């Protein structure tokens, strides 16, 4: 690629050779090619516009740091490597000089000619064309708002004459030269808007930057802080690596501490903030501390124009509603602003809005931020304000803030309600021992009311039930709670009694689900789920416990009806993000066990909490479980290894054994037996402290992995035994899964038992049970039809592994031609979707050198005749070799071969 760099020096002239300057400049540019991710649709649209005979080019529009220049460079490198590329940069120094941005070129024009604009215009065009030397000419324009009009006219003339294509990078259309605006309004210039990275793109970008996989938790935190701005994301990631906050464990980059921002990223953000006017900066400072404020309040302060300007610049987000709320898009900028503002200024800002903000009109996050802001300003809250802040912080899982509110009140350790909030925070922080001790201390305090005592007992029960050694003590606490409710202490008001009883029902329901004793689920839970006089989050908590219990005991119609109500309530404004996440996690578990894997995929799009894990780690774990169960081994392993690397330092996470067992299964599916054994051994050493559902899932994945690692007979026997135990315990949800897995491994008694479950199973709401019963019917009667029905169900739900195995089994059975053809088509389709075969590298490595080269050539569209001539073979021989390759790769012809290779 021939580049002519147009870096300007004093007087708007360029000294030295343009090509040498370009080479010198490019040497100091970061290795952007290795870090370019995403933008696929934008790149394709840009390519089409630039390769089209019509049109003048494109204009890339986006704010600072979104990667306009990098995108333009990548576009040129990818598609226009043989073009002559000229870079034209506007600047304040040359904006007032005619042809100032073309000073490098006009050094070859005589002084007399420079006095005649028409001559200069013609000469500049001629010189650029000469430099192109017959190649296509691409002109990269940066800072177009600072181009002088004559330079813009030259570029417009070249573009309109189709002598060159323009790639213009602009922060916005405001201030764009009139010539370019005319090209755009006339349809000759294509506008392409570049936004920030999505969460997925951010993860890929960080992986490219650091040179290895990154945990979902780490990628998620950096994405949220940077809002996906590529520049901020890059600087933030590199600073965390330098500070040891991003550390590599088992080959995965994980978060090993609290995020810091004190180096280059702080300087860059502060420089960016320095570009705003004082009025704009005042609005930014307010929102940095308050998180969000009503638009009406800001207008009342006289900030309407500043808000409009900041919104146009893409800095603010104005959410509709009553009232309309304004918030900063950049968390990182907010954090650095808070650090930069002196305490006196912070207090002044707080005083300016404190009396005008109604907490009830704010989101829970904003209400908490303003309450925390008051603490930071040295405002001593009253007892009730501090208690409200601690409760809200616990709801939002801002656990350090909860403890700060608790400790802001002198003597809070002697106040039972504050001790309750302390116990809740400690429990959520993964310290059940300290939580149990705090709750016990609260129970010993005088003046503890009946309702607070009930809640302290519930929190102590939650802390104790997770440890095998304290399970008996947890049962005792549950009994104590029952006695308290039946014999309330003197002074308990009539208004407290119903709430105390709900705490008891909640404790018993949670314990029944946690321990897998679903028959002990109190019947009152169903009444509370439908009681609209209760707060929404309480009703949904009871509904979730009911749905889990009904699903486990085979009452699938009721379970799915409850689950659908719960899912419909997820967007409700009364829920905190963590409450939504917990509900999503519990629904995910229900759908995963029922075979409703497409619904699981839908739930992955939002935040999730699984047991004691939230954020990116929970989402990564959930994705890993789903991918692995559906046979997508590579994706499952990648997600699970990221979650494990993030979980292992904590050590005591309840979900770690499940993640290790699922990773063992994923590795075994992908053929990495050594790594699978490693995860099985690690799982055997991990502390089991999870719920019944967690332990059951762990056992299933462990047995599935063992069956693939040469211990099939042992695994089959245990699967069959566990199916019997589940049936005896009244837990039919596990019976089809255990029997189906054993039957797939060739255990004939399990196949017969599986066929017999149809009479007692509600398969209309239980897709997995229906698939497995069809499997049993087809295999026992050697009929392809039921197997293909099961295959279609599995494929519709996204279980590629089960669908492939069912199609393969159907293809081996005698059937009429339409069924055999359908079996072949389904077998090919599902085979290609399996992750263990989707990797191009793995598929190509299965071929020898001759087959590999032949497949690549055929996939590129080469005909058999052309290949035969080159290889000195007959076309029929080439077709014969291609037929073998098609069979190996499970494709039907060149079109599918190209799809596989791409």
C-alpha positions in Angstrom: 0.0 0.0 0.0 1.4 3.4 -1.0 0.8 6.0 1.6 1.4 9.7 1.4 1.2 11.2 4.9 0.1 14.9 5.0 1.4 15.9 8.4 1.6 19.7 8.4 4.4 21.8 9.8 4.8 25.6 10.3 3.2 27.7 7.7 1.1 24.9 6.5 3.9 23.4 4.5 5.3 19.9 4.7 9.1 19.4 4.7 10.8 16.3 3.4 9.4 13.5 1.3 5.8 12.5 1.9 6.4 8.8 1.7 9.2 8.9 4.2 7.1 10.9 6.6 4.4 8.3 6.2 6.7 5.4 7.1 8.1 7.3 10.1 4.5 8.0 11.3 3.3 4.5 10.8 6.1 3.0 12.9 4.8 4.7 16.1 1.2 3.7 15.5 0.0 0.9 17.9 -0.4 -2.5 16.3 -4.1 -1.8 15.5 -4.4 -4.7 13.0 -4.1 -7.3 15.7 -6.7 -5.5 17.9 -9.4 -4.8 15.3 -12.6 -6.5 16.1 -16.3 -6.2 15.2 -17.7 -3.7 12.7 -18.3 -6.4 10.2 -21.6 -5.0 8.8 -20.1 -1.5 8.7 -17.0 -2.7 6.9 -19.0 -4.5 4.3 -21.2 -1.4 3.6 -18.1 0.7 3.4 -16.4 -1.7 1.0 -19.4 -1.8 -1.3 -19.6 2.0 -1.4 -15.9 2.4 -2.1 -15.8 -0.3 -4.8 -18.9 1.0 -6.5 -18.4 3.0 -9.7 -21.0 5.4 -8.4 -20.6 7.5 -5.3 -17.9 9.8 -3.9 -17.0 7.7 -0.9 -18.0 7.4 2.8 -18.0 9.5 5.9 -17.4 7.7 9.2 -19.2 9.6 12.0 -18.5 9.0 15.7 -17.4 10.5 19.0 -13.8 10.7 20.3 -12.1 7.3 20.8 -14.7 5.1 19.0 -12.1 4.1 16.4 -12.8 6.1 13.3 -9.2 6.3 12.2 -8.5 2.6 13.1 -11.6 1.6 11.1 -10.5 3.6 8.1 -7.0 2.1 8.3 -8.4 -1.4 8.6 -10.7 -0.9 5.7 -7.8 0.2 3.5 -5.6 -2.6 4.6 -8.3 -5.2 4.1 -9.7 -4.3 0.7 -7.5 -1.6 -0.9 -3.9 -2.8 -0.3 -2.8 -1.8 -3.9 -4.4 1.6 -3.8 -2.5 4.9 -3.5 -3.7 6.2 -0.1 -3.4 9.9 0.7 -4.1 11.3 4.2 -5.3 14.8 4.5 -5.7 16.4 8.0 -7.3 19.6 8.8 -5.9 21.7 11.6 -6.5 25.0 13.3 -3.1 26.2 12.0 -4.1 25.8 8.4 -7.9 26.3 8.5 -7.5 29.9 7.4 -4.9 29.3 4.7 -6.2 28.6 1.1 -5.2 25.1 0.2 -3.5 24.9 3.6 -4.1 21.2 4.1 -2.5 20.5 0.8 0.7 22.4 1.6 2.8 19.3 1.1 1.7 19.1 -2.5 1.7 22.7 -3.4 5.4 23.1 -2.7 5.8 22.0 -6.4 3.6 24.8 -7.7 5.1 28.2 -8.6 4.5 31.2 -6.4 2.7 33.0 -9.3 0.3 30.1 -9.8 -0.6 30.1 -6.1 -2.2 33.5 -6.6 -4.9 32.0 -9.0 -7.3 29.6 -7.2 -8.5 28.0 -10.5 -4.9 27.2 -11.4 -4.1 25.9 -7.9 -7.2 23.7 -8.1 -6.2 22.2 -11.4 -2.6 21.7 -10.3 -3.5 20.1 -7.0 -5.8 17.6 -8.8 -3.1 16.9 -11.4 -0.4 16.3 -8.8 -2.6 13.9 -6.8 -3.5 11.9 -9.9 0.2 11.7 -10.8 1.1 10.4 -7.4 -1.5 7.7 -7.9 0.4 6.5 -11.0 -2.6 4.7 -12.5 -3.7 3.1 -9.2 -7.0 3.9 -7.6 -6.8 6.9 -5.3 -8.2 6.9 -1.8 -8.1 10.1 0.2 -8.4 9.7 4.0 -9.7 12.9 5.5 -9.3 13.7 9.2 -10.5 16.7 11.2 -12.7 17.8 8.2 -14.2 20.6 10.3 -10.8 22.4 10.1 -10.2 22.0 6.4 -10.0 25.3 4.5 -12.7 25.7 1.8 -10.3 25.4 -1.1 -8.9 22.1 0.0 -12.5 20.8 0.5 -13.2 22.0 -3.1 -10.3 20.1 -4.5 -11.3 16.9 -2.8 -15.0 17.3 -3.8 -13.9 17.8 -7.5 -11.8 14.7 -7.4 -14.6 12.7 -5.9 -17.2 14.0 -8.2 -15.0 13.3 -11.2 -14.6 9.7 -9.8 -10.8 10.2 -9.9 -10.7 9.4 -6.1 -12.8 8.0 -3.3 -13.1 9.8 0.0 -12.9 8.2 3.5 -13.8 11.1 5.8 -13.6 10.7 9.6 -15.8 13.2 11.5 -17.1 13.6 15.0 -20.4 14.8 13.6 -22.0 16.6 10.7 -22.1 19.9 12.5 -19.3 22.1 11.1 -18.6 19.7 8.2 -17.4 21.7 5.1 -20.2 22.7 2.8 -18.7 20.8 -0.1 -18.9 17.5 1.8 -22.4 18.2 3.1 -23.5 18.7 -0.5 -22.0 15.4 -1.5 -23.9 13.7 1.3 -27.2 15.4 0.7 -26.9 14.5 -3.0 -26.5 10.9 -2.1 -22.9 10.7 -3.3 -21.4 10.3 0.1 -22.5 7.4 2.4 -22.8 8.2 6.1 -21.7 5.3 8.4 -22.1 5.9 12.2 -19.5 4.2 14.4 -20.7 3.6 18.0 -19.0 2.0 21.0 -18.3 -1.7 21.3 -21.0 -4.1 22.5 -20.2 -6.2 25.5 -19.3 -9.1 23.2 -17.1 -7.0 21.0 -15.4 -5.5 24.1 -14.5 -9.0 25.3 -13.0 -9.8 21.9 -11.1 -6.5 21.8 -9.5 -7.1 25.2 -8.6 -10.7 24.3 -6.8 -9.4 21.2 -5.1 -6.7 23.2 -3.9 -9.0 26.0 -3.2 -12.0 23.8 -5.4 -14.5 25.6 -8.9 -15.4 26.8 -10.5 -13.0 29.3 -13.1 -14.0 31.9 -16.6 -12.7 31.4 -16.4 -10.9 34.8 -13.3 -9.0 33.8 -14.6 -8.1 30.3 -18.0 -7.1 31.7 -16.5 -4.8 34.3 -14.2 -3.0 31.8 -17.0 -2.7 29.3 -19.4 -1.1 31.9 -16.7 1.3 33.0 -15.7 2.4 29.5 -19.2 2.1 28.0 -17.4 0.2 25.2 -15.4 3.2 24.0 -12.4 1.5 22.3 -9.8 4.1 23.4 -10.9 4.1 27.0 -11.3 0.3 27.0 -7.8 -0.1 25.7 -6.2 2.3 28.2 -8.2 0.8 31.0 -7.3 -2.8 30.2 -3.6 -2.0 29.9 -3.5 -0.1 33.2 -5.2 -3.0 35.0 -2.7 -5.4 33.6 0.2 -3.1 34.7 -1.3 -2.8 38.2 -1.9 -6.5 38.6 -5.7 -6.1 38.7 -5.9 -8.1 35.5 -3.9 -11.3 36.2 -3.5 -14.5 34.2 -4.7 -17.7 35.9 -4.8 -21.0 34.1 -4.3 -19.1 30.8 -7.3 -16.8 31.4 -7.1 -13.1 32.3 -9.3 -12.5 35.4 -10.0 -9.7 37.8 -7.8 -10.1 40.8 -8.7 -6.9 42.6 -10.5 -3.6 42.5 -10.2 -1.6 39.3 -7.7 1.3 39.5 -7.5 4.3 37.3 -4.6 6.6 38.1 -2.3 6.5 35.1 -2.7 7.4 31.4 -6.4 6.6 31.3 -7.0 9.3 34.0 -5.0 11.8 32.0 -6.9 11.1 28.8 -10.3 11.3 30.5 -9.4 14.5 32.3 -8.1 16.0 29.0 -11.4 15.0 27.4 -13.4 16.6 30.2 -11.3 19.7 29.8 -12.9 20.2 26.4 -16.3 21.1 27.9 -17.5 24.5 28.8 -17.9 25.4 32.5 -21.6 25.1 32.3 -21.4 21.7 30.7 -18.8 20.6 33.2 -21.1 21.6 36.1 -23.8 19.3 34.7 -21.3 16.5 34.3 -20.1 16.9 37.9 -23.6 16.8 39.2 -24.4 13.6 37.3 -21.1 12.0 38.3 -22.1 12.2 41.9 -25.9 11.8 41.6 -25.9 9.0 38.9 -29.1 10.4 37.5 -31.3 13.5 38.0 -34.7 14.6 36.7 -34.5 16.6 33.4 -36.9 19.1 34.9 -34.5 19.8 37.8 -31.6 20.5 35.4 -33.8 22.8 33.3 -34.8 24.6 36.5 -31.1 25.3 37.3 -30.7 26.9 33.9 -28.8 24.0 32.4 -31.2 23.2 29.5 -28.8 24.3 26.8 -25.9 22.5 28.3 -27.9 19.3 28.6 -29.0 19.5 24.9 -25.4 20.1 23.9 -24.1 17.2 25.9 -26.8 14.9 24.6 -25.9 15.8 21.0 -22.3 15.0 21.8 -23.4 11.5 23.0 -22.2 12.1 26.5 -25.6 12.0 28.2 -28.6 9.7 28.0 -32.1 11.1 28.6 -34.5 8.4 29.4 -38.2 9.0 28.8 -40.8 8.5 31.5 -42.3 10.5 34.2 -40.2 12.2 35.1 -37.6 12.1 32.3 -34.2 11.2 33.8 -30.7 12.3 32.7 -27.6 10.2 33.3 -24.0 10.0 32.2 -23.2 7.3 29.7 -19.6 7.0 30.9 -19.1 5.4 34.3 -15.3 5.8 34.0 -15.7 9.5 33.4 -18.0 9.7 36.4 -15.5 7.9 38.6 -12.6 10.1 37.5 -14.8 13.3 37.9 -15.7 12.3 41.5 -12.0 11.9 42.2 -11.1 15.2 40.7 -13.7 17.4 42.4 -12.5 19.0 45.7 -14.5 18.2 48.8 -15.7 21.7 49.1 -17.0 21.7 45.5 -18.7 18.3 46.1 -20.5 19.7 49.1 -21.6 22.8 47.1 -23.0 20.6 44.4 -24.8 18.4 46.9 -26.4 21.4 48.6 -27.6 22.7 45.2 -29.8 19.6 44.6 -30.3 17.9 48.0 -33.6 19.6 48.7 -34.9 19.3 45.2 -34.6 15.5 44.6 -37.4 13.2 45.7 -35.9 9.8 46.3 -39.1 8.0 45.3 -38.8 9.5 41.8 -35.3 8.0 41.4 -34.1 4.6 40.4 -32.9 2.5 43.4 -29.3 2.9 42.1 -29.6 6.7 41.9 -31.3 6.9 45.4 -28.4 4.9 46.8 -25.8 7.1 45.0 -27.2 10.3 46.4 -27.4 8.8 49.9 -23.8 7.7 49.6 -22.8 11.1 48.3 -24.2 12.7 51.5 -21.9 10.4 53.5 -18.9 11.3 51.4 -19.7 15.0 52.0 -19.5 14.4 55.8 -23.2 14.7 56.3 -24.2 12.5 59.3 -27.4 10.7 58.5 -30.1 10.1 61.0 -30.8 6.6 62.2 -33.7 6.0 59.7 -31.8 7.4 56.7 -28.8 5.3 57.5 -31.0 2.2 57.9 -32.8 2.9 54.7 -29.4 3.3 52.9 -28.1 0.0 54.3 -31.3 -1.8 53.2 -31.1 -0.3 49.7 -27.4 -1.1 49.4 -28.0 -4.7 50.3 -30.8 -4.9 47.8 -28.5 -3.6 45.1 -25.6 -5.8 46.2 -23.4 -2.8 46.9 -22.2 -4.5 50.1 -19.3 -2.2 51.1 -21.9 0.7 50.9 -24.2 -1.3 53.1 -21.5 -1.7 55.8 -20.6 2.0 55.5 -24.2 3.0 56.3 -24.3 0.5 59.2 -21.2 1.9 60.7 -22.1 5.5 60.1 -24.3 5.4 63.2 -22.6 5.3 66.6 -23.6 2.3 68.6 -25.1 0.5 65.6 -23.6 -2.8 66.9 -26.2 -2.6 69.7 -29.1 -1.9 67.3 -30.8 -5.1 66.1 -32.0 -3.7 62.8 -28.5 -2.5 61.9 -27.0 -5.9 62.9 -29.5 -7.5 60.6 -28.3 -5.4 57.7 -24.7 -6.2 58.6 -25.5 -10.0 58.6 -27.1 -9.7 55.2 -24.1 -7.9 53.8 -21.7 -10.4 55.2 -23.7 -13.3 53.9 -23.8 -11.8 50.4 -20.1 -11.2 50.5 -19.5 -14.9 50.9 -18.7 -15.0 54.6 -21.4 -17.1 56.1 -19.5 -17.7 59.4 -19.3 -14.0 60.1 -22.9 -13.5 59.0 -24.1 -16.3 61.4 -22.1 -14.8 64.2 -23.6 -11.3 63.5 -27.1 -12.7 63.5 -26.5 -14.6 66.7 -25.2 -11.3 68.3 -28.3 -9.5 67.2 -30.6 -12.1 68.7 -29.0 -11.5 72.1 -29.7 -7.8 72.1 -32.5 -6.4 74.2 -35.4 -4.5 72.6 -35.3 -6.8 69.5 -38.9 -6.9 68.2 -40.6 -10.0 67.0 -40.3 -9.2 63.2 -36.6 -8.2 63.5 -36.0 -11.4 65.5 -37.7 -13.5 62.8 -35.6 -11.8 60.1 -32.4 -12.4 62.1 -33.3 -16.1 62.5 -33.9 -16.3 58.7 -30.5 -14.7 57.9 -28.8 -17.0 60.4 -30.5 -20.0 58.8 -29.3 -18.9 55.3 -25.7 -18.6 56.6 -25.7 -22.0 58.3 -27.5 -24.1 55.7 -24.6 -23.8 53.1 -22.1 -25.7 55.2 -22.3 -29.5 55.7 -21.0 -29.1 59.2 -23.6 -26.5 60.2 -26.6 -28.1 58.5 -28.0 -29.5 61.8 -27.6 -26.1 63.4 -29.6 -24.6 60.4 -32.4 -27.1 61.1 -32.4 -25.9 64.8 -32.7 -22.3 63.7 -35.6 -23.1 61.5 -37.3 -24.7 64.5 -36.6 -21.7 66.6 -38.2 -19.5 64.0 -41.3 -21.7 64.0 -41.6 -21.4 67.8 -41.1 -17.7 67.6 -44.0 -17.3 65.1 -46.3 -19.6 67.1 -45.4 -17.8 70.4 -44.5 -14.2 69.6 -42.8 -12.2 72.3 -44.7 -9.8 74.4 -45.1 -6.4 72.7 -45.3 -7.8 69.2 -47.9 -5.8 67.4 -50.8 -7.2 65.4 -49.3 -5.7 62.3 -46.1 -7.6 62.7 -47.7 -11.1 63.0 -48.5 -11.6 59.3 -45.1 -10.4 58.3 -43.5 -12.8 60.8 -45.5 -15.7 59.4 -44.3 -14.8 55.9 -40.7 -14.9 57.1 -41.4 -18.4 58.4 -43.0 -19.6 55.2 -40.2 -18.1 53.2 -37.5 -19.8 55.4 -39.3 -23.2 55.1 -39.8 -22.8 51.3 -36.1 -21.8 50.8 -34.9 -24.7 52.9 -37.1 -27.2 51.0 -35.8 -26.1 47.7 -32.2 -25.8 48.9 -32.2 -29.3 50.4 -34.3 -30.9 47.7 -37.1 -31.7 50.1 -39.8 -30.4 47.9 -42.6 -32.3 49.6 -42.0 -30.0 52.6 -42.7 -26.8 50.6 -45.4 -25.0 52.7 -48.7 -24.7 50.8 -49.0 -21.0 51.9 -46.3 -20.1 49.4 -48.8 -20.4 46.6 -51.2 -18.0 48.3 -48.4 -15.4 48.8 -47.4 -15.7 45.1 -50.9 -14.5 44.0 -51.4 -12.0 46.8 -51.2 -8.6 45.1 -51.2 -6.7 48.3 -47.6 -7.8 48.9 -44.6 -6.1 47.4 -43.8 -7.4 44.0 -40.3 -8.7 44.9 -41.8 -10.8 47.8 -44.4 -12.3 45.5 -41.9 -13.1 42.9 -39.6 -14.8 45.5 -42.4 -17.1 46.5 -43.3 -17.7 42.8 -39.8 -18.7 42.0 -39.5 -21.2 44.8 -42.9 -22.7 43.8 -41.8 -23.0 40.1 -38.6 -24.8 41.1 -40.5 -27.2 43.4 -43.2 -27.9 40.9 -40.6 -28.5 38.1 -38.6 -30.9 40.3 -41.7 -32.9 41.3 -43.0 -33.2 37.7 -45.9 -30.7 37.9 -44.7 -29.2 34.7 -47.9 -27.4 33.6 -48.0 -25.5 36.9 -44.2 -24.9 36.8 -44.2 -23.5 33.3 -47.3 -21.3 34.0 -45.5 -19.8 37.1 -42.3 -19.4 35.2 -44.0 -17.5 32.4 -45.5 -15.2 34.9 -42.1 -14.6 36.5 -40.4 -14.0 33.2 -43.1 -11.5 32.2 -42.5 -9.6 35.5 -38.7 -9.2 34.8 -39.0 -5.7 33.3 -41.1 -4.4 36.2 -39.7 -1.1 37.5 -40.0 -2.1 41.2 -37.2 -4.7 40.9 -33.6 -4.0 41.6 -31.0 -5.4 39.0 -29.8 -8.0 41.4 -33.4 -9.2 42.1 -33.9 -9.5 38.4 -30.6 -11.4 38.1 -31.5 -13.9 40.8 -34.9 -14.5 39.1 -33.2 -15.0 35.8 -30.8 -17.4 37.3 -33.6 -19.5 38.9 -35.6 -19.5 35.7 -32.5 -20.5 33.7 -32.2 -23.6 36.0 -35.8 -24.6 35.5 -35.7 -24.2 31.7 -32.3 -26.0 31.4 -33.6 -29.1 33.2 -36.9 -29.1 31.2 -35.2 -29.0 27.8 -36.4 -25.5 27.0 -32.9 -24.5 25.9 -34.1 -21.7 23.5 -35.6 -19.9 26.5 -32.3 -20.3 28.3 -30.6 -18.6 25.4 -33.1 -15.7 25.7 -32.3 -15.3 29.4 -28.6 -15.1 28.7 -29.2 -11.7 27.2 -29.7 -10.1 30.6 -27.8 -10.0 33.9 -27.9 -13.2 36.0 -27.2 -14.4 39.5 -26.4 -18.1 40.1 -26.3 -19.0 43.8 -23.5 -16.9 45.2 -22.2 -15.6 41.9 -23.4 -12.7 39.8 -22.3 -10.4 37.0 -20.1 -11.6 34.2 -19.0 -14.8 36.0 -22.6 -15.9 36.4 -23.4 -15.2 32.8 -20.3 -17.0 31.7 -21.1 -20.0 33.8 -24.7 -20.2 32.6 -23.6 -19.9 28.9 -21.0 -22.7 29.6 -23.6 -25.0 31.0 -26.0 -24.4 28.2 -23.4 -24.8 25.4 -22.0 -28.0 27.0 -25.4 -29.6 27.5 -26.2 -28.8 23.9 -23.0 -30.3 22.6 -21.2 -27.1 21.7 -18.0 -28.2 23.4 -15.6 -25.5 22.3 -18.0 -22.7 23.3 -18.9 -24.4 26.5 -15.3 -25.0 27.5 -14.3 -21.5 26.7 -17.0 -20.0 28.9 -16.5 -22.4 31.7 -12.8 -22.0 31.9 -13.3 -18.2 32.1 -15.7 -18.7 35.0 -13.5 -21.2 36.8 -10.4 -19.0 36.5 -12.4 -16.2 38.1 -14.0 -18.4 40.8 -11.0 -20.4 41.9 -9.2 -17.7 44.0 -12.4 -17.4 46.1 -12.3 -21.1 46.7 -15.5 -21.5 48.5 -18.0 -20.6 45.8 -21.0 -23.0 45.8 -21.0 -23.2 42.0 -17.3 -24.1 41.6 -17.9 -27.9 41.7 -20.6 -27.5 39.1 -18.4 -25.5 36.8 -15.5 -28.0 37.2 -17.8 -31.0 36.4 -19.3 -29.2 33.3 -15.8 -28.2 32.1 -14.8 -31.9 32.4 -17.7 -32.9 30.2 -17.0 -30.2 27.7 -13.3 -31.2 27.4 -14.3 -34.9 27.1 -16.8 -34.0 24.3 -14.0 -32.1 22.5 -11.6 -35.0 22.9 -9.2 -33.4 25.4 -9.1 -36.3 27.9 -6.2 -35.0 29.9 -7.9 -31.7 30.6 -11.2 -33.5 31.4 -9.4 -35.7 34.0 -7.8 -32.6 35.5 -11.2 -30.9 36.0 -12.7 -34.2 37.4 -9.9 -34.4 40.0 -10.2 -30.7 40.9 -14.0 -31.2 41.3 -13.4 -34.1 43.7 -11.4 -31.8 45.9 -13.8 -28.8 45.8 -16.0 -28.2 48.8 -19.6 -29.1 48.1 -21.8 -26.4 49.6 -24.4 -25.8 47.0 -28.1 -26.5 46.8 -29.8 -29.7 45.7 -30.0 -28.4 42.2 -26.3 -27.5 42.1 -25.3 -30.9 43.5 -27.6 -32.7 41.0 -26.2 -30.8 38.1 -22.6 -31.5 39.3 -23.3 -35.2 39.5 -24.9 -35.3 36.1 -22.0 -33.6 34.3 -19.4 -35.7 36.3 -21.1 -39.0 35.2 -21.4 -37.8 31.6 -17.7 -36.9 31.5 -16.7 -40.2 33.1 -18.7 -42.1 30.5 -16.6 -40.5 27.7 -13.3 -41.2 29.6 -13.5 -45.0 29.5 -15.6 -45.5 32.6 -18.9 -46.1 30.7 -20.1 -49.2 32.7 -19.5 -47.5 36.0 -21.3 -44.3 34.8 -24.2 -46.2 33.3 -24.8 -48.1 36.6 -24.7 -45.0 38.6 -27.1 -43.2 36.2 -29.6 -46.0 36.4 -29.3 -46.1 40.2 -29.8 -42.4 40.5 -32.9 -42.6 38.3 -34.3 -45.1 40.8 -33.5 -42.9 43.7 -35.1 -39.9 42.1 -38.3 -41.8 41.4 -38.4 -43.1 44.9 -37.9 -39.6 46.3 -40.8 -38.1 44.2 -38.4 -36.2 42.0 -39.4 -37.3 38.5 -37.6 -34.3 36.8 -34.3 -36.2 37.0 -35.6 -39.6 35.9 -35.7 -39.0 32.1 -32.4 -37.2 32.1 -30.6 -40.0 34.0 -32.4 -42.8 32.0 -31.9 -41.0 28.7 -28.2 -40.6 29.2 -27.8 -44.2 30.2 -29.9 -45.3 27.2 -27.7 -43.2 24.9 -24.8 -45.1 26.3 -26.3 -48.4 25.3 -28.0 -49.5 28.6 -31.1 -51.5 27.4 -32.9 -51.6 30.8 -32.8 -47.8 31.0 -34.3 -47.7 27.5 -37.2 -49.9 28.5 -37.8 -47.9 31.7 -37.6 -44.6 29.7 -40.3 -45.9 27.4 -42.5 -46.6 30.4 -42.4 -43.1 31.8 -44.7 -41.8 29.1 -47.9 -42.7 31.0 -47.0 -40.6 34.0 -45.1 -37.7 32.5 -46.5 -34.4 31.3 -44.5 -34.2 28.1 -46.6 -31.3 26.7 -44.7 -28.9 28.9 -41.5 -30.9 29.2 -39.6 -31.1 25.9 -36.7 -33.1 27.2 -38.9 -35.9 28.5 -40.7 -36.0 25.1 -37.5 -36.1 23.2 -36.2 -39.0 25.3 -39.4 -41.0 25.1 -39.4 -40.7 21.3 -35.8 -41.9 21.4 -36.9 -45.0 23.4 -39.8 -45.6 21.2 -37.7 -45.4 18.0 -34.9 -47.6 19.3 -37.0 -50.3 20.9 -39.2 -50.6 17.8 -36.4 -49.9 15.2 -38.5 -47.0 13.7 -36.8 -43.9 12.2 -40.0 -41.8 12.5 -39.9 -41.2 16.3 -36.2 -40.6 16.2 -36.6 -37.9 13.6 -39.4 -36.3 15.6 -37.1 -36.2 18.6 -34.3 -34.8 16.4 -36.6 -32.0 15.2 -37.5 -31.1 18.8 -33.8 -31.1 19.9 -32.8 -29.1 16.9 -35.6 -26.5 17.5 -34.3 -26.1 21.1 -30.7 -25.8 20.0 -29.3 -29.1 21.3 -27.0 -29.9 18.4 -25.4 -32.9 20.0 -28.7 -34.7 20.8 -30.2 -33.8 17.4 -27.1 -35.2 15.6 -27.1 -38.4 17.6 -30.8 -38.9 16.9 -30.5 -38.2 13.2 -27.5 -40.5 13.0 -29.5 -43.3 14.8 -32.4 -42.8 12.4 -30.2 -43.0 9.4 -29.1 -46.5 10.4 -32.6 -47.9 10.6 -34.6 -49.3 7.7 -37.1 -46.6 6.4 -38.7 -45.4 3.2 -36.7 -43.0 1.0 -38.3 -39.7 2.2 -37.4 -40.6 5.8 -33.9 -41.7 4.9 -33.4 -38.5 2.9 -34.7 -36.4 5.9 -32.3 -38.3 8.2 -29.3 -37.5 6.0 -30.2 -33.8 5.7 -30.7 -33.5 9.5 -27.5 -35.4 10.1 -25.5 -33.0 8.0 -27.1 -29.9 9.3 -26.7 -30.8 13.0 -23.2 -32.1 12.5 -22.0 -28.8 11.1 -23.5 -27.0 14.0 -21.6 -29.0 16.6 -18.8 -26.9 18.1 -16.4 -29.7 18.1 -16.7 -29.8 14.3 -17.2 -26.1 13.6 -13.6 -25.2 14.1 -12.0 -24.8 10.6 -8.6 -25.6 12.0 -9.8 -28.9 13.4 -11.7 -29.9 10.4 -8.9 -29.1 8.0 -6.4 -30.9 10.2 -8.5 -34.1 9.8 -7.5 -34.1 6.1 -4.2 -34.9 4.6 -2.2 -32.2 2.7 -3.6 -33.1 -0.7 -7.2 -33.2 0.6 -6.7 -30.0 2.5 -5.5 -28.1 -0.6 -8.2 -29.6 -2.8 -10.9 -28.6 -0.3 -9.7 -25.0 0.0 -9.5 -24.7 -3.8 -13.0 -26.1 -4.3 -14.4 -24.0 -1.5 -13.0 -20.9 -3.4 -15.1 -21.8 -6.4 -12.5 -23.6 -8.6 -14.1 -26.0 -11.0 -13.2 -29.7 -11.2 -11.9 -29.2 -14.8 -9.6 -26.4 -13.6 -8.3 -28.4 -10.7 -7.9 -31.5 -12.8 -5.7 -29.6 -15.3 -3.5 -28.2 -12.5 -3.2 -31.6 -10.7 -2.7 -33.6 -13.9 -5.8 -35.7 -13.0 -9.1 -36.4 -14.7 -12.1 -34.4 -13.6 -13.8 -37.6 -12.5 -10.8 -38.4 -10.2 -11.1 -34.9 -8.8 -14.8 -35.4 -8.2 -14.0 -38.7 -6.5 -11.6 -37.1 -4.1 -14.0 -34.3 -3.4 -16.7 -36.9 -2.6 -14.5 -38.4 0.0 -13.9 -34.9 1.5 -17.6 -34.1 1.5 -18.2 -37.3 3.4 -15.5 -36.5 6.0 -16.8 -33.0 6.5 -20.5 -34.0 6.4 -21.4 -31.6 3.5 -23.4 -32.2 0.4 -21.4 -30.2 -2.1 -19.4 -27.0 -2.9 -21.9 -24.6 -1.4 -22.0 -26.3 2.0 -18.2 -26.8 1.8 -17.7 -23.1 1.3 -20.0 -22.5 4.3 -18.0 -24.9 6.5 -14.7 -23.4 5.5 -15.9 -19.8 6.1 
